[in-house]
Amino acid sequence: MKRILFIFISFLFYMDGMAQETQIQLYKENVDDWVKDDRSLPIMPTATHDGNIISIYSDMPIEKLEIAIKDTYKNIIHSAIIIGYSKCHTFELPRLPKGKYTIELTIGEESFYGHF
């Protein structure tokens, strides 16, 4: 019985080790006036996906995050506004078919987008 329990626990650790997040390259949309003097610290988020799980990380806590996931035809597949003060936001898209998607993030007045 102990041997079966050990094999089962080892299998769980093996499956967890196989999960691998793929980084989504994010680009910043520059719609600001070039003359504007902004002295606040910039927020540059990092997005990753592992199948249907998408994670967004930041060096600084994000208070309000707007997320939109679009397909290749620019149809919105998923949209959310996350209100919370955190450095990591993770969410799952349960019925996301395989394909190419675009993620659009809006943090305050700054917008970012990436393809996965």
C-alpha positions in Angstrom: 0.0 0.0 0.0 2.9 2.4 0.8 4.5 1.6 -2.5 1.3 2.5 -4.4 0.9 5.7 -2.4 4.5 6.6 -3.2 4.1 6.0 -6.9 0.9 8.1 -7.0 2.6 11.0 -5.2 5.6 10.7 -7.5 3.3 10.8 -10.5 1.6 14.0 -9.3 5.0 15.7 -8.9 6.0 14.5 -12.4 2.8 15.9 -13.9 3.3 19.2 -12.1 6.8 19.4 -13.5 5.5 18.9 -17.1 3.4 22.1 -16.9 5.2 24.8 -18.6 4.2 28.5 -19.0 4.9 30.1 -22.3 5.7 33.8 -22.3 3.5 36.1 -24.3 5.5 39.0 -25.8 3.7 42.2 -24.9 3.9 45.5 -26.8 3.0 48.9 -25.5 0.6 51.0 -27.5 2.0 54.5 -27.8 -1.0 56.9 -28.0 0.4 59.5 -25.6 1.7 62.9 -26.6 5.5 62.7 -26.9 5.9 66.1 -25.1 4.0 65.0 -22.0 6.2 64.8 -18.9 5.2 61.7 -16.9 7.4 61.1 -13.8 5.6 58.1 -12.4 7.2 54.6 -12.5 6.3 52.7 -15.6 4.4 49.4 -15.3 5.6 46.8 -17.7 3.5 43.6 -17.2 4.6 40.1 -18.3 2.0 37.6 -19.5 2.3 33.9 -19.8 -0.1 31.1 -20.8 -0.2 27.4 -20.0 -2.9 25.9 -22.1 -6.1 27.6 -21.0 -4.5 29.3 -17.9 -3.3 32.9 -18.4 -1.1 34.7 -15.8 -0.2 38.3 -15.7 2.8 39.4 -13.6 4.0 42.9 -12.7 6.9 44.3 -10.7 4.5 46.7 -9.1 1.0 45.9 -7.7 -1.7 46.6 -10.2 -5.0 48.0 -8.8 -7.3 47.8 -11.9 -6.6 45.5 -14.9 -8.8 45.3 -17.9 -8.3 42.2 -20.1 -9.6 41.3 -23.5 -8.9 38.1 -25.4 -9.6 38.3 -29.1 -9.5 35.6 -31.9 -8.0 36.1 -35.3 -11.2 37.8 -36.5 -11.0 40.4 -33.7 -14.0 38.9 -32.0 -13.8 39.2 -28.2 -13.6 35.7 -26.7 -13.1 36.8 -23.1 -13.3 40.1 -21.3 -12.7 41.0 -17.7 -12.0 43.8 -15.3 -10.0 42.7 -12.4 -10.1 45.0 -9.4 -7.6 44.0 -6.8 -4.2 45.1 -5.6 -1.8 42.3 -6.7 1.4 41.6 -8.6 0.0 38.4 -10.1 -3.4 37.9 -11.7 -4.3 34.4 -13.0 -7.4 33.3 -14.7 -8.6 30.3 -16.7 -10.4 30.2 -20.0 -12.3 26.8 -19.7 -13.5 26.3 -23.3 -10.7 28.0 -25.4 -10.2 26.1 -28.6 -6.7 25.9 -30.1 -5.8 28.8 -32.4 -4.2 32.2 -32.5 -5.3 34.8 -30.0 -4.5 38.4 -29.0 -4.5 39.6 -25.5 -5.1 43.2 -24.7 -4.3 44.7 -21.3 -5.2 48.1 -20.1 -3.7 49.4 -16.8 -4.9 53.0 -16.2 -4.1 54.9 -19.3 -1.5 52.4 -20.6 -2.4 49.7 -23.1 -0.5 46.5 -24.0 -1.1 43.7 -26.5 0.4 40.4 -27.3 -0.2 37.4 -29.5 -0.3 33.7 -28.4 
